[in-house]
Amino acid sequence: MKYFIFENQRNGTCYHEFYQGKWDKHTFWKSDSLLLHDDILFSRKGFIEAILEVIHNYDPFGETEISQDEWNKIGKIISHKDASSQALYKEADLWLKNVFMTYDCFTILGI
């Protein structure tokens, strides 16, 4: 993976955790989550712009649930953004295809 890492590769806490399903309000840094460093998230302007366009209440410091429909809308917006934002989306999308087979949403846990 180019943008995301897994918990066992984490160095510090400046990561946004892409958590499978609804957050249980207790568990952080799950081994089956994807982690995205804060610097990577905010340096891909098109990615964060697309999230904010679809998820108006996105909170980079809290938890934000994203449904499959919302994720697909983000993807349509991303398709008109810069190449690195598109690549970031595609990397997450590969992981999310399996997540959405089991869960109705995923949760981004902010820093």
Number of C-alpha atoms within 10 A of each C-alpha: 8 7 16 22 16 16 17 9 9 15 9 7 13 14 23 25 26 27 26 23 18 17 18 9 7 5 8 13 19 15 11 11 21 22 26 22 19 15 10 16 19 12 12 18 14 23 26 17 17 21 20 14 13 16 17 8 10 18 15 15 11 12 20 21 20 22 17 16 11 15 19 14 16 22 19 13 17 24 16 12 17 13 14 16 23 19 17 21 19 14 15 17 16 10 14 20 11 11 17 16 9 11 14 15 23 23 21 27 21 19 15
